[in-house]
Amino acid sequence: MSPITTHVLDTAKGCPATNIPVILEHLNNGKWVIIAEGITNNDGRIMDWMNSDAIVGEYRISFQTAKYHNDKGFFPCVTINFLVANQEQHYHVPLLLSPFSFSTYRGS
């Protein structure tokens, strides 16, 4: 399993959000560098998209939600910035999504 994982749940439909393209980036010397890309599976998850350990620093994860909501949602992209403070820990970044709102938290 990757050191950084994600899970998208559609709170309006009450089910996992499938086939959402997701980009994971790391801030390196003031520039965002893509380190992983994936698409949520049938359970709304991306669990194995990094081949290396996460390093301490700032990351951002971007969910391309426009097509999922058939271009009728308010947020065409949801971007979440977060910090990896301990590279030996697992970082799970869930997204609770509906066409007009979203929330997130640090999962386990």
N, C-alpha and C positions, 0 to 999 in steps of 0.2 A: 504494500500500500504506500502511496505517496505521502511525504511529510505534510503536504497541504492538500486538503480535499474539499469538496463542496457538495451541496445537495440543494435542489430547488423544489419547493413545494408550492403548488398553485392553491392558494387559500380560497379563491373564488369557486373553484371546481372541486376542491377537496381531494386532490390527487397529485402525484409527482408531475413536475413539468419536464416533459421529454423533448429532446432534439433542440435544445438551446445551445448555440455556440458560446463558448466561454474562453476568455483569454486571461492568462496569469502573467503578470509582469513584476519585475524587481527593479527598484531604484538603484542604479549603479553609477556613481560619480555624477549625480545630477541628471541622469538620463534614464528613461524607462526602457527596459530591455525585456522583450517577450521571452519567457522561459518555458511556457507550456500553452498548448491550445487543445481544446477538446469539445465534445458535444455531450450534453446530459443523456444518460441512458434511459431505459424504460422505467427505472426507479428514480429518475431525476438526479442521479449522482454522477460525479467524476471522481474516481478513487485512485486510478493508476495513470497519472499523466506526467509525472516528473521522474526522470531517471537518476536524479541526484538528490542529495540532502538539501534542505532549505538552509540558507545562511542567515545570520542575524541581519535585520534591516527592514526597510519598508517595502511592502508589496501592494499591488492592487489587482483586483479580480473584476473583470468586466463581463457582464452577461448581456448578450445581444438579444433583447426581448421583443423587438418589433415584429418579427415574423411570427413568433409564438402567439402574440395577441392579434395577428392578422392586420397589423398596422393600425389598430384601433385603440391601443393602450396609450396612456399618458407618458410613459417612460420607454423610449425606444432602446435605451441602454441603461443598465444599472451598474454603477461602478462603486466598489467598496475598497477603501484603503485600510490596511491593517499592518501591524508590526509583528515581526517574529523576533522575540526577545531571547529565546532559548532554542537553539537548533536541534536539541535532543528531544523536544516535545513535538507532539502532533498538533497541527492547526487545522481545524475543521470550520469552514465558513459557509453556513447555511443561508439560503435566501428564501424568505416567505414572500410570495409574489401574488399580486392581483393586477388587473388592468390599470388601476388607479392608485395603488399604494404598494409599498414593500417595506420589509423590516429584516434585520439580520441580528446575529449574536455570535459569540464564540461558542461553537459546539464542542463536542467531545469525541 
